[in-house]
Amino acid sequence: MTLGETAQSRLSEIAGCSQAGEGVTRLPFTPEHKAALEHILSWMRAAGLDVHMDNAGTMVGRLEGPKGSKTLLIGSHQDSVPSGGRYDGIMGIVLGCLAIEKLQNECITLPLSVEVLAFADEEGVRFPTALLGPRTCAGTFDASALDLADNDGVTLGCALEDFGGDPTRLDQLARAPSDVLGYLEAHIEQGPVLEGQGAPLGVVTGICGIERNLLRFTGTTGHAGTVPMADRQDALVAASRFIAAVSDKANETNAIRATVGSISVHPNAVNAIPNVVNFPLEVRSISDEARLGFTDQMRKLGDQIARDRNLSFEMEQTYSQPAVTCDQGLSNALSAAVESAGHRLITLPSGATHDASAMSDLCPIAMLFVRCKNGLSHHPDEYANAADMNAAIDAIAGFLVSLTPDELAYGDN
């Protein structure tokens, strides 16, 4: 059995740690999470790692290097979205463990320490916050998030404490940047680029910045049969023109991904002219300059549409996360490892956020994407084949062997 086939078997087994229903539903600090940790513990021990769970619910496996050596962190998340797939997040933990197991079996001694981190909560599904594990590592966690509650009224702090963590000691988890060489995360691509290129692996150049805005057009309602068309202040017509323009303008460049994913209409009646329409606008780009320029353009467009139809327009930013660039030194080493494993080098940005985005506040980061069938993710049918995962294990192992503190000095962080 290849290590890729072992990865496939492990992912099939841990997929059973799920709530009932289609796909995988594994939320943080739940019985399903607890059951998953038993699997992760066995993977880490098979790789010869010393294992413990920290106070943020992160399972940590450590391979001690030479005395005084710095640490390379490998990580991803164990949680899923509701009715998600069996690869998103958890695959990165499997591959990291197997890459170290491969090196151990080959009696290769690394000149550095290595840790595999299985973070508890990346998706932000159970609680209205995310990235608890990497933010505690980076020392950027906001303790006020511990008071946020799930749909059953259970706060994050209480859930963490009941799970065996200690929310009062999270500030003690912050790592010293001087002790850490960098962070590597392997993840399914969640898109179609690698499949289209016929490539099993891709090296990520950076993680797109994201901003979310809440928009509102306000007009005047009236009877659908009595108000002449020329006299209407129809908020839905204005919003529709705006939403179509968002797609058209974003299509003019490869630098922008813009989405309106929901809409609320008032009074929402078949025979009444809509007077209030609320909707979100999410914009993503690897270039913060391009993202900010696009949202400014959309704000001006909304103002113009509102003036033309005698409406009011409001646009309020509700969330912003800057783009993150992957470290050049780490990425070069990872690229060389991919090519040494016999694969054509493909580089691409990540449009999705990952644990790596939060870890970038601590140390240099790199990411490896693995091809997924039809680009599917957050879906029961997401799939990565054993051969591609085997290629990723080889690349991660080669990456680890190639690293020395001196080589990392040419990184851009």
VEXGULUM-550437 format. One record per residue (C-alpha): z, x, y. Coordinates in nm, 3 decimals. Example, Ala and Ser with C-alpha at 12.3 -4.5 7.8 and 13.67 -1.06 7.14 Angstrom:
       zz       xx       yy
    0.780    1.230   -0.450
    0.714    1.367   -0.106
END
This chain:
       zz       xx       yy
    0.000    0.000    0.000
   -0.095    0.137    0.343
    0.156    0.134    0.626
   -0.061   -0.128    0.794
   -0.024   -0.349    0.488
    0.351   -0.287    0.497
    0.349   -0.399    0.861
    0.161   -0.715    0.762
    0.413   -0.790    0.489
    0.710   -0.736    0.720
    0.560   -0.959    0.988
    0.500   -1.234    0.734
    0.861   -1.214    0.618
    1.020   -1.217    0.963
    0.795   -1.507    1.066
    1.024   -1.717    0.845
    1.303   -1.660    1.101
    1.184   -1.958    1.301
    1.272   -2.310    1.394
    1.095   -2.572    1.185
    0.742   -2.663    1.289
    0.404   -2.505    1.344
    0.385   -2.132    1.408
    0.686   -1.920    1.504
    0.959   -2.046    1.736
    1.230   -1.783    1.773
    1.439   -1.804    2.088
    1.701   -1.550    2.198
    2.064   -1.571    2.085
    1.999   -1.836    1.820
    2.046   -1.842    1.441
    1.678   -1.751    1.408
    1.733   -1.446    1.627
    2.037   -1.348    1.418
    1.833   -1.375    1.098
    1.552   -1.168    1.252
    1.796   -0.887    1.333
    1.869   -0.845    0.962
    1.502   -0.766    0.905
    1.485   -0.534    1.204
    1.799   -0.355    1.087
    1.637   -0.287    0.749
    1.320   -0.152    0.914
    1.518    0.084    1.134
    1.730    0.209    0.845
    1.416    0.266    0.635
    1.295    0.492    0.916
    1.620    0.692    0.904
    1.751    0.560    1.235
    2.113    0.512    1.337
    2.140    0.147    1.438
    2.356   -0.066    1.664
    2.323   -0.378    1.882
    2.406   -0.322    2.247
    2.581   -0.568    2.478
    2.251   -0.720    2.594
    2.158   -0.815    2.237
    1.908   -0.530    2.205
    1.892   -0.376    1.857
    1.873    0.001    1.904
    1.765    0.249    1.638
    1.799    0.618    1.724
    1.657    0.933    1.568
    1.856    1.225    1.708
    1.650    1.525    1.810
    1.752    1.880    1.888
    2.077    1.917    2.079
    2.028    1.832    2.445
    1.679    1.686    2.389
    1.555    1.400    2.601
    1.461    1.063    2.451
    1.129    0.884    2.411
    1.183    0.508    2.395
    0.961    0.277    2.189
    1.016   -0.094    2.232
    0.908   -0.454    2.242
    1.064   -0.799    2.199
    1.165   -1.008    1.900
    1.146   -1.354    2.066
    0.848   -1.588    2.071
    0.718   -1.881    2.269
    0.753   -2.224    2.105
    0.499   -2.259    1.823
    0.376   -1.908    1.887
    0.235   -1.648    1.651
    0.381   -1.380    1.427
    0.254   -1.071    1.612
    0.329   -1.107    1.984
    0.619   -0.874    2.064
    0.762   -0.826    1.719
    0.461   -0.626    1.598
    0.548   -0.347    1.842
    0.892   -0.308    1.681
    0.741   -0.297    1.330
    0.482   -0.036    1.430
    0.735    0.185    1.606
    0.963    0.188    1.304
    0.677    0.260    1.064
    0.542    0.545    1.279
    0.881    0.715    1.266
    0.911    0.640    0.893
    0.571    0.803    0.841
    0.684    1.121    1.020
    1.012    1.126    0.828
    0.826    1.095    0.496
    0.599    1.382    0.600
    0.907    1.592    0.686
    0.791    1.636    1.045
    1.070    1.725    1.287
    1.019    1.612    1.644
    1.124    1.825    1.943
    1.278    1.520    2.108
    1.499    1.222    2.034
    1.339    0.883    1.972
    1.477    0.531    1.998
    1.323    0.200    1.892
    1.441   -0.091    2.106
    1.414   -0.452    1.983
    1.471   -0.652    2.300
    1.619   -1.000    2.277
    1.437   -1.199    2.546
    1.101   -1.123    2.706
    0.933   -1.461    2.706
    1.181   -1.640    2.934
    1.149   -1.963    2.736
    1.509   -2.057    2.660
    1.653   -1.952    2.997
    1.473   -1.949    3.335
    1.486   -1.570    3.342
    1.347   -1.293    3.124
    1.348   -0.920    3.049
    1.725   -0.898    3.008
    1.710   -0.597    2.776
    1.475   -0.370    2.970
    1.635   -0.463    3.300
    1.977   -0.360    3.174
    1.828   -0.031    3.052
    1.669    0.026    3.391
    1.980   -0.078    3.582
    1.795   -0.359    3.763
    1.948   -0.665    3.595
    2.077   -0.928    3.838
    2.413   -1.050    3.705
    2.367   -1.389    3.874
    2.113   -1.470    3.599
    2.405   -1.498    3.355
    2.486   -1.836    3.514
    2.141   -1.980    3.441
    2.148   -2.252    3.173
    1.912   -2.366    2.900
    1.810   -2.729    2.843
    2.138   -2.796    2.663
    2.350   -2.664    2.948
    2.443   -2.337    2.773
    2.444   -2.046    3.016
    2.286   -1.712    2.939
    2.626   -1.545    2.970
    2.790   -1.778    2.717
    2.498   -1.751    2.473
    2.507   -1.373    2.492
    2.883   -1.361    2.439
    2.866   -1.598    2.142
    2.595   -1.375    1.993
    2.819   -1.070    2.004
    2.719   -0.917    2.335
    2.943   -0.858    2.633
    2.805   -0.989    2.962
    3.085   -0.818    3.156
    2.964   -0.472    3.047
    2.590   -0.497    3.102
    2.603   -0.257    3.395
    2.716    0.012    3.152
    2.383   -0.006    2.966
    2.179    0.153    3.245
    2.013    0.472    3.123
    2.000    0.790    3.329
    1.635    0.863    3.417
    1.700    1.233    3.362
    1.775    1.162    2.993
    1.454    0.968    2.923
    1.107    1.114    2.872
    0.925    0.783    2.880
    0.866    0.444    2.719
    0.588    0.336    2.482
    0.509   -0.023    2.389
    0.256   -0.139    2.131
    0.136   -0.498    2.157
   -0.151   -0.720    2.051
   -0.408   -0.732    2.329
   -0.377   -1.109    2.386
   -0.740   -1.107    2.496
   -1.096   -1.055    2.365
   -1.192   -0.714    2.509
   -1.118   -0.493    2.208
   -1.279   -0.737    1.966
   -1.586   -0.749    2.189
   -1.599   -0.368    2.193
   -1.550   -0.342    1.818
   -1.245   -0.122    1.871
   -0.909   -0.149    1.692
   -0.704    0.007    1.971
   -0.695    0.031    2.348
   -0.490    0.239    2.590
   -0.353    0.035    2.877
   -0.410    0.159    3.232
   -0.156   -0.068    3.399
    0.009   -0.408    3.408
   -0.121   -0.662    3.657
    0.089   -0.773    3.948
    0.168   -1.143    3.956
    0.250   -1.387    4.228
    0.311   -1.759    4.214
    0.283   -1.999    4.503
    0.370   -2.366    4.546
    0.105   -2.556    4.741
    0.108   -2.902    4.897
   -0.155   -3.116    5.067
   -0.012   -3.416    5.253
   -0.220   -3.706    5.381
   -0.180   -4.081    5.409
   -0.178   -4.336    5.131
   -0.344   -4.673    5.154
   -0.511   -4.949    4.956
   -0.802   -4.821    4.749
   -1.007   -5.130    4.832
   -0.950   -5.164    5.205
   -0.949   -4.818    5.365
   -1.305   -4.702    5.448
   -1.408   -4.371    5.294
   -1.464   -4.208    5.633
   -1.111   -4.294    5.746
   -0.924   -4.162    5.444
   -0.674   -3.877    5.443
   -0.695   -3.822    5.069
   -0.472   -3.537    4.958
   -0.621   -3.524    4.608
   -0.976   -3.479    4.735
   -0.856   -3.189    4.950
   -0.665   -3.035    4.660
   -0.966   -3.072    4.431
   -1.188   -2.884    4.674
   -0.928   -2.613    4.706
   -0.881   -2.576    4.328
   -1.255   -2.553    4.268
   -1.276   -2.285    4.539
   -0.998   -2.085    4.371
   -1.206   -2.057    4.056
   -1.529   -1.984    4.244
   -1.376   -1.713    4.462
   -1.194   -1.547    4.172
   -1.522   -1.543    3.975
   -1.681   -1.331    4.246
   -1.475   -1.029    4.141
   -1.337   -0.882    3.819
   -1.021   -0.782    4.005
   -0.860   -1.127    4.021
   -0.730   -1.382    3.769
   -0.634   -1.704    3.950
   -0.503   -2.020    3.785
   -0.391   -2.367    3.885
   -0.213   -2.483    3.570
   -0.062   -2.816    3.669
   -0.081   -3.083    3.938
    0.145   -3.359    4.068
   -0.002   -3.657    4.255
    0.180   -3.924    4.458
    0.183   -4.221    4.437
   -0.022   -4.162    4.120
   -0.157   -4.516    4.103
   -0.508   -4.627    4.015
   -0.545   -4.841    4.329
   -0.373   -4.619    4.587
   -0.510   -4.328    4.787
   -0.311   -4.012    4.701
   -0.102   -3.894    4.994
    0.085   -3.597    4.844
   -0.043   -3.342    4.594
    0.169   -3.050    4.474
    0.040   -2.771    4.251
    0.105   -2.403    4.171
   -0.136   -2.117    4.227
   -0.081   -1.808    4.013
   -0.272   -1.490    4.099
   -0.282   -1.173    3.890
   -0.447   -0.839    3.957
   -0.408   -0.474    3.865
   -0.452   -0.413    4.240
   -0.174   -0.544    4.463
   -0.407   -0.505    4.761
   -0.670   -0.727    4.597
   -0.408   -0.982    4.495
   -0.256   -1.005    4.842
   -0.601   -1.024    4.998
   -0.699   -1.311    4.769
   -0.388   -1.517    4.839
   -0.434   -1.465    5.212
   -0.792   -1.587    5.178
   -0.673   -1.894    4.985
   -0.407   -1.971    5.247
   -0.672   -1.969    5.521
   -0.899   -2.186    5.307
   -0.621   -2.441    5.254
   -0.555   -2.454    5.627
   -0.927   -2.509    5.693
   -0.962   -2.787    5.434
   -0.654   -2.960    5.578
   -0.788   -2.939    5.937
   -1.126   -3.077    5.832
   -0.966   -3.386    5.675
   -0.674   -3.433    5.916
   -0.413   -3.339    5.654
   -0.125   -3.093    5.643
   -0.115   -2.793    5.410
    0.179   -2.580    5.294
    0.180   -2.270    5.075
    0.505   -2.100    4.975
    0.537   -1.793    4.755
    0.792   -1.855    4.477
    0.756   -1.536    4.269
    0.614   -1.190    4.314
    0.594   -0.892    4.079
    0.402   -0.580    4.182
    0.144   -0.417    3.959
    0.262   -0.127    3.743
    0.047    0.178    3.670
    0.088    0.349    3.335
    0.183    0.716    3.351
   -0.118    0.946    3.339
    0.050    1.216    3.130
    0.173    0.974    2.864
   -0.156    0.785    2.865
   -0.354    1.106    2.820
   -0.137    1.199    2.520
   -0.179    0.850    2.375
   -0.555    0.858    2.432
   -0.580    1.192    2.255
   -0.379    1.052    1.963
   -0.613    0.751    1.935
   -0.918    0.979    1.928
   -0.752    1.221    1.684
   -0.697    0.924    1.452
   -1.075    0.877    1.453
   -1.118    0.590    1.697
   -1.329    0.547    2.009
   -1.120    0.543    2.325
   -1.111    0.213    2.513
   -0.900    0.175    2.827
   -0.812   -0.159    2.983
   -0.551   -0.325    3.206
   -0.294   -0.576    3.086
   -0.313   -0.917    3.250
    0.014   -1.020    3.085
    0.362   -0.895    3.169
    0.550   -0.693    2.907
    0.888   -0.527    2.867
    0.713   -0.215    2.991
    0.689   -0.361    3.342
    1.069   -0.366    3.373
    1.106   -0.029    3.198
    0.882    0.128    3.464
    1.182    0.114    3.699
    1.353    0.362    3.466
    1.085    0.600    3.344
    0.713    0.668    3.293
    0.547    0.408    3.066
    0.249    0.385    2.833
    0.109    0.096    2.631
   -0.111    0.069    2.324
   -0.304   -0.252    2.258
   -0.406   -0.362    1.909
   -0.710   -0.585    1.859
   -0.635   -0.952    1.788
   -0.870   -1.205    1.634
   -1.057   -1.418    1.888
   -0.824   -1.288    2.157
   -0.566   -1.550    2.058
   -0.200   -1.516    2.151
    0.095   -1.754    2.203
   -0.073   -1.953    1.927
    0.003   -2.004    1.556
   -0.335   -1.852    1.465
   -0.291   -1.521    1.646
   -0.380   -1.240    1.405
   -0.407   -0.862    1.382
   -0.539   -0.711    1.061
   -0.364   -0.448    0.851
   -0.628   -0.181    0.911
   -0.590   -0.206    1.289
   -0.211   -0.190    1.261
   -0.246    0.114    1.035
   -0.460    0.277    1.305
   -0.188    0.201    1.559
    0.081    0.357    1.338
   -0.129    0.672    1.302
   -0.183    0.686    1.679
    0.186    0.636    1.761
    0.287    0.903    1.509
    0.030    1.144    1.650
    0.148    1.066    2.002
    0.508    1.147    1.912
    0.413    1.476    1.747
    0.210    1.581    2.051
    0.486    1.529    2.307
    0.693    1.808    2.454
    0.893    1.801    2.777
    0.651    2.052    2.933
    0.347    1.834    2.861
    0.513    1.533    3.016
    0.553    1.723    3.341
    0.195    1.642    3.434
    0.269    1.269    3.449
    0.239    1.087    3.779
    0.601    0.963    3.794
END
